[in-house]
Amino acid sequence: MSDLIANIVGTGAALCSISSFAPQMIKIWKDRDASSVSLKTYSLTVTCFILWVVYGVLTTAWPVVFANSCALVMAAGVLFMKWRFDISDKA
């Protein structure tokens, strides 16, 4: 039973981590403005998820790899839009 509870908690944590970037992505996309997004924060966040993915691969912890890969894609999307809309504002 404790494995089931641990898996439920882990799945919930993974879903929260992955979906937590969606509101920021939607706001940036709608407004075409990422000026309020911290470049340093999202750069560090993307680096963090990369390290978690590498850790998961090295330890063969595939749920860690999957969840953090998904979160990496979302955080990298915010970082990309930060770069994209900052560049277009200066052009």
Secondary structure in CASP SS format (residue, H / E / C, confidence):
PFRMAT SS
TARGET T0000
AUTHOR 0000-0000-0000
METHOD secondary structure of the structure
MODEL  1
M C 1.00
S H 1.00
D H 1.00
L H 1.00
I H 1.00
A H 1.00
N H 1.00
I H 1.00
V H 1.00
G H 1.00
T H 1.00
G H 1.00
A H 1.00
A H 1.00
L H 1.00
C H 1.00
S H 1.00
I H 1.00
S H 1.00
S C 1.00
F C 1.00
A H 1.00
P H 1.00
Q H 1.00
M H 1.00
I H 1.00
K H 1.00
I H 1.00
W H 1.00
K H 1.00
D H 1.00
R C 1.00
D C 1.00
A C 1.00
S C 1.00
S C 1.00
V C 1.00
S C 1.00
L H 1.00
K H 1.00
T H 1.00
Y H 1.00
S H 1.00
L H 1.00
T H 1.00
V H 1.00
T H 1.00
C H 1.00
F H 1.00
I H 1.00
L H 1.00
W H 1.00
V H 1.00
V H 1.00
Y H 1.00
G H 1.00
V H 1.00
L H 1.00
T C 1.00
T C 1.00
A C 1.00
W H 1.00
P H 1.00
V H 1.00
V H 1.00
F H 1.00
A H 1.00
N H 1.00
S H 1.00
C H 1.00
A H 1.00
L H 1.00
V H 1.00
M H 1.00
A H 1.00
A H 1.00
G H 1.00
V H 1.00
L H 1.00
F H 1.00
M H 1.00
K H 1.00
W H 1.00
R H 1.00
F H 1.00
D H 1.00
I H 1.00
S H 1.00
D H 1.00
K H 1.00
A C 1.00
END
